[in-house]
Amino acid sequence: MEKTKEIRLKDIADQLDLGVTTVSDILLRGKTNYRGSTIDLVKKTAEELGYRPNTLAQSMRSGRTSTIGILLTYNLIDPFFAELLNGLEEELDRRGLVVILSISDQKIEKDKKALRFFESHRVDGLLVGPVYKQAMTIPIFDQYKTSIPSVMMLADQDAPCDTVDLEHGPDSTIGRIAAEHLMEMGHRNIGYFMCPPDVREDQGSHPYRGFVKSLRERNLFRSEWIWEGHPPVAQNAYQKMKELLSRYPSRDSFPTALYCHNDHCAMGAMAALREHSFRVPEDISIIGTDNIDVSSFTSPRLTTIDLKPSEIAREAVALLMERLDNPKRPLRHSMITPEFISRESVQRVGPSCL
């Protein structure tokens, strides 16, 4: 087979009787200080001749590879993380950057392997998350040490790099928002459904920590109504709820309200409750988390907390671009404020407990 001739910048310049610098400025540097007709002609000719830039040579000259590593430490079964990933990819694509993705599903060794890969392939920057504090012999942030400019998403502010997290001050912790709305609606018997395993009040998921703290402040916390479940997906939630309902067949022995770890869990729970003739919200009120698209189409429509993954993605990419342009600037820690979305799955049962 005859080898196809590689088209060079000089070939385009010779055909158009232009300087190589002009063609290089337009095709490689994206400069716009030329006539529009010249820019259009250069791009059209490059396309017709089949010109493809030598990305390896460009990266050697510039020190950049135009690639960004994304290390997603969770999985895409959860629609929140799927939406977050989609937002990250869109933001990076808009800047002409290509994504290399690793999904570890909370497997630290897989994370370490991915970091080595990113480093060896000289990605320009790294987006990693979520990075929740856990009970470990080694601090969680040590697992993600790298020379690559990084932004951690859903990570505490003591991380050794720029971070984007959900606002979790005194009044805006996700779990606190849910607990206080239920207490405002008169609920005193409140459970947490599909809680992540092994969390504690000083570490782990912010929803759990805020939920527990808020109930303890009103002496309403009951540890027997903290029900773990992993992974927190609809099918597992459905099975878990069926088990609980066989254990607590009477409405009087069951919480009057549940905060669910995410919307998927809430939907699985609602399906099981319907099968056991529990009505939502008449018999039990439900709050989810994430505000995924389908949460507004459940019956009843699901009250939830919008965690704004698209905003997290935009801010994370913006911080990373700033870091690449100015490697020595001080660390920045950005907060995104969750939004409570009130719908029909919560019902008032009495005067406020707050």
Secondary structure by P-SEA (a helix, b strand, c coil): ccccccccaaaaaaaacccaaaaaaacccccccccaaaaaaaaaaaaaaccccaaaaaaaacccccbbbbbbccccccaaaaaaaaaaaaaaaaabbbbbbbbccccaaaaaaaaaaaaaacccbbbbcccccccccccccccccccccccccccccccccccccccccccccaaaaaaaaaaaacccbbbbcccccccccccccaaaaaaaaaaaaacccccccccccccccaaaaaaaaaaaaaacccccccccbbbbccaaaaaaaaaaaaaacccccccbbbbbccccccccccccccbbbbccaaaaaaaaaaaaaaaaacccccbbbbbbbbbbbbcccccccccccc
